[in-house]
């Protein structure tokens, strides 16, 4: 697998990558939200992803990265810039979603994706970055903490 890891290139997504982005996003939804949040439409990536990813590629306030292994998208990251407001006078970048196929994990690909995101956010003038993870996803939380994120708030929910 070390040969696979060396062959993975992290780069900005192109329109030819939309299908791979949908595949990765579908896997993320199935693995993460699909096992943790029954209110999430796990079919969203297939139903709405093609249009959203295609639009995001051309939007300067969004970042779409892929981890490419010999022409196959094996991971992705989506980021978005948010403007400062009267309530929160800080321009922030949100790491919207990230996924690396299980066979490619533990090879620093996630760290490379996050490093690219942080560089983009800083270059765009963001003063802060944020990411959301399910509280039951301890592995994701540890990963984000290792990459410089720290807990700030907790969302509590109840079903009606």
N, C-alpha and C positions, 0 to 999 in steps of 0.2 A: 504494500500500500504506500510506502514512502515514494515510489515512483509516481503514483497517482497524485500525491500531494505536491510534488515538484512541478507537475504538469498543469496545475490549476492556476489560471490567470484571473485576477480580480480586475474588472474593468466596468466602465459605464455600459449600461444596457443599450442595445440598438433595437430598431423595430423588428429585426429578424429574431430577436430573443423573446418576443412576447409569448410565444407558445411555451417556452421553457420557464418563463416567469409564472405563467398560469399553473404549470405542473408543480413547480416548487411551492407556490402559494397554496395550492390544493393540498399538498402533503402537509404543510404547516397547519392549515385549518383542521385537517383530519387528526393529526397527531396532538395538537395543542388544544385548541378550542373545542374540537370534537370530543375530547375526553374530559374536558373540564367545565364547559359552559353550554348547557342545553338550549340556551336562548340564541346561540349563534347559528346562522345559516351556513352550514359547512359547504354548501354548493356555491356560495358567493364567488369564489375565484373563477369558477367555470362560467357562471352566468354573467358576471360583471367585470371580471379581471381583464379580458382582452382590451376592452375600451379604456379602462382606467390605466392600465400599464402603458398602452399606446399614447395616451394623452400625457402621462407622467414623464415619458421619455423626452418630450418636447417642452416641458414646463420648467423654466429656470428656478422655480421655488421648490422643485422636487428633485430628489436624487434616486436613481434606480441603478443599482449595481448588480452584476452577476459574477458568480464564480464559474468560470468556463474551463471545462476539461475536454480538450479535443473536440470543441464545437458543441458540447452538451452542457446545458446549464445545470450545475450540481448544487448551486446555492444562490441566494439573492439577499439584497437588503434594499428597503425602501425608506427614504427619509423625506421630511418635509420641513420647510421653514415657516415659522409663524411670526407675524409682525408684533412689535411691542404695542401695548395698549395702555389706556389710562389706569386700568386696574393692575396690569402686570407690565411695567415699563421696561421690559427686557425682551429683546429679540431672542427667540429660542428655536432650536431645531429638534424635531421629534423623530426618533428612530421608530418608524411605523411598524415595520415587520422585518424579520430576518429568519432565514432558514438555510440549513446545510444538510444535504442528504446524509443519513446515518453512516454510510460507508466512507464518507469524507470527513467525518467529525474527528476531533482530537488531532487535527493536522494544522492548526493555526489559521484555517480559512475564516472562521468566524471572527477571530481577532483582526485579521487583515481587512475584512469587510467593515468592522467597527472603526478601525484606524482611518480608513478612507472616508467614512461618514464624518468622523470628528474633524478631519482636515477640511472637508468640504464645508462643514458648519462654521468652523473658525474663519475660513476664507470668505464666507458669505456674511460675516459680521455677527453671527450668533454669539450671545454672551452665555448661553446655557444650552444644554442638551438634556433630553429626557427620553425614557423608554418605559413601557408598561409591560409587566409580566404577570401571569396568574400567580397568586400567592402559593398555590400548590405545586408550581413548577420550580422546585428548589434548584434544579440543575441550571435553568435559565437565569435565575436570580444570582447564583454563584458566578456564572459566566459574566453577567453584566457588571457585577461588583469587581471582578478581576480586571475588567476593562474600564474602570474608573467611575462607574455609576454608583450612587449611594441611595438607599431608601429615603423617600421624602414624605410620602403620604400613603394612606391605606384606604381603599374603597371597600365599604361594607355593603352587602346586598342581602335582600330577603325576597323570597318568592311570595306572590300573592295568590 
